Amino acid sequence: MVKFATFISLVSLAVSLVAAAPAESYNSPLLLKRDDNSDNNAILNFALTLEHLESEFYKEGLRKFQVRDFERAGAADPELARRTFQEIGKDEAIHVTTLQSVIKSLGGNPVPPCKFNFDAALKDVNSFIGTARALEVTGVSAYTGALAALKTAAIQTAGGTIGTVEARHATFLNLVAGGSPIPYAFDTPLSAANVFTIATPFIRSCGTSTSASRVTIPSKLQTRASSRAPS
């Protein structure tokens, strides 16, 4: 259950956290040489699929839920609450364009977005917040699990700059959901298969496929990291 009684202070905290996100003009990964980047591109495209999912989730959620919906849910400052979610959604959209640029700079082809179904996740503001938390916590674990498989230090750094922002989002959403902002001393790295299992319920189809099976799980991530999904 979302504890909106303290929402105003939490949202104020989130504004400062989100403000620390990398600037949209961050371009250092785009200067990399086009060596053998097949593994890197496979991993980055998997990350891009997840960023597409998050970005579209916030777009659909914010189209559906207006200030009055946050007010009805009990937000102390519904305008500030919704505006913070807009900032998180903007971050995810920037992550999408950044990954697309990096993949192109490495000679790869960015995957197009899948078609998603968020009906069950957008029944009300509380389900929107709960799903947002689950996605952001999963994002943190996904990047943690993937970084070691990337072959280039500069790309690892680029991935890390995204992963840390996902962690800021997760901290805010943990608080809003009534939990501890930092529930563990260490984040749990997840394999791509674990992440895919969490994301599958939201994926209607990808490419010409009518199922989520079209998503490619990079071989270097198939057995990496923990089997414990974030809760």
N, C-alpha and C positions, 0 to 999 in steps of 0.2 A: 504494500500500500504506500502510495506516495505521501510524504508528510509535508503538506503545503503550508503548515503553520509556520515553518521556518524557511519557507521558499525564498522570501525576499533576500535573506542574508546569503543563502546558497547561490542564488542567481548573481548577486553582487560579486561573490567569489568567482563564479564562472566567467564573468566578464573579464576579470583580470587574467584568468587562465587562458581563455581563448585568445586574448590579445597577444599572448606570447607565441602564437603559432608562426611558422615560417612565412615570410613575406611572399606574395604571389610572384615577385620578380626574382626569386631564388633560382639561379640558372647554372650553378656549378656542375651538376650532372650532365648538362648538355654539351660539355666540352670534351667528353670522353672519346677515345679513339675507337674505331669500329674493328676491333679484333674479333676473336671467336666468342661471340656473345650469345650463343644459342641457349645455354643454360640460364644466363642472366635474364634474357628476354622471356623465357618460359616462366620463370619465377615472377618477374615484373608483370607479365600479363595475367597471372593468377591473382596477384595483388590488385591489378586494375579491375578485374571482375568484381572483387569484393568492394573496391571503392565505388564502382558504378552502383552496386547494390545499396551502399550506405547513402550515396548522394541522392539517388532516386527515392529512397525511403524518406529522407527529410523533405524533399520536394513535395511528395504526395501527402505527407503528414501535415505540412504547413499549408498546403492548399486546402486541406479539410478542416483543420483546427485553427480558428481565428481567436482573437483576444478574448472574446466572450466565452469561448470554450474553456480556456485556461482559468477564467474567472469562475465559471461554474464548477470547475474541478477543485477550486479552493485556493488558487494562487493569490498570495498577498499583493503582488504587483503583476497582474497578468500581462501587461504590455512588455515589461522587462523580461518576464519569463519567455514569452514567445520570441522576443528579439534575440535572446540568448540562443535559442534553438536555431534561429535563422543564421547566427554566426557559426554555429557548429556545422550546419548544412553548407554554408559557404566554404568552410575549411575542406569539407569532403569533395566539393566540386573542384577546388583548387588541386587537391590530391589527384583527381582524375586527369586534369589537364597536364599536371606535372609528369605523371607516369607516362602518359601518352607521348609527351615530348622526349622523355628519356629513352623510351623504347624506339622511337623513330631515330634518335641520334645514334643509337647502337645498331641501326640497320634493320630493325624489326618492324613488324606490323602490329599496332595496338589492336586488341580484340574489341569488337563492338559490344555495347551493353546487351545483357540478356533482357528478356522480358520478365518482369517481376509481378508477384501477387502479394500485396500487403494487407489484404482485406481483414484477416484475423488479427493482425498487429495494429490496426487502426480503428478498432471498435470505439475507443474513447481516448481521452487524453492520457489516462493512466496506462492503458495498453501501449500507447505511443511511447511514453517515457520508459516503460519496462523493456520494450523491444529495443529502443535506442541504447539503453544500458547494456543489454546482452550483445548487441552488435559491436559497440565500442570496446567492451571487455574482450570480445573475441578478436577484434582488430589488433589490440595490444599483443595478445598471445600469438596471433598469426605473424606479425612482424618480428616478434622475439624469436619465433621458431625458424623464420626464413633467413634472417640476416647472415647466419654462418654459412649458408649455402651459396650466397652470392660471391662471385669470384673476384670482384674488383672492390678495393677498399673505398673508392669514391662512391660507388653505388651502395655499398653498405652504409656509408655515412648518409647518403640521400634517403635510404629507407629508414634509417634511424631517426632522421628529422621528422618523418611522417609518424613513425611509431610513438614518439614522445608526445606528439599532439593528440594522437588517439588516447594516450594515457591521461592527458588533461581532461579530455571529454569524459572518459570513464570515471575519473575522480568526481567530477561534478554530478554525473548521473548516479553514481553510487550514493552520494549524499541525498539527492532528491528522492531516491527510492527508499530512503530510510536506513541505509546501511552504512558501514564504515567507509570513509573516503579512501582508505588504504588498507584493504582487508588482509593483505599478505605482505611478508617481508620481501618476497620475490614474485615476479610475474611467472606464470606457467607457460612455457613455449608449447605451441601446438603444431602437429604435422598438418600438411595441406589436407590430408584425408579427414582429419578431425574437424578442421575449419569447414571443409566442404559439407560435412554432415550437418553442421549447425546452419549453414547457409541454404541448403537444399530446399527446405520448406517454403522459402520465399522466391525460388526460381521457377518460373512457369516454362520457359524454353530459352534455348541459346542457339543463335545462328539458324540453321535450317532444321535443327532438332526440336522435337516437341517435348523434350525433357531436359532436366539439368545435367544429364550424362554427357552433354556436349562439352562441358567445362573440362579443360585439360589440367590434370594434376601433375605438376612437374615431378619427374622421377627422383630428383634430389631431395624432394620434400616428402615423399611418400612414407618414409619410415622415421623421419626426423622428429625429435621432441616427444612430448608426453601424450598419453592417450586421455588425460583428464581434461574434460572441457570446462571452461569457466562457468561458474554458477552465479 
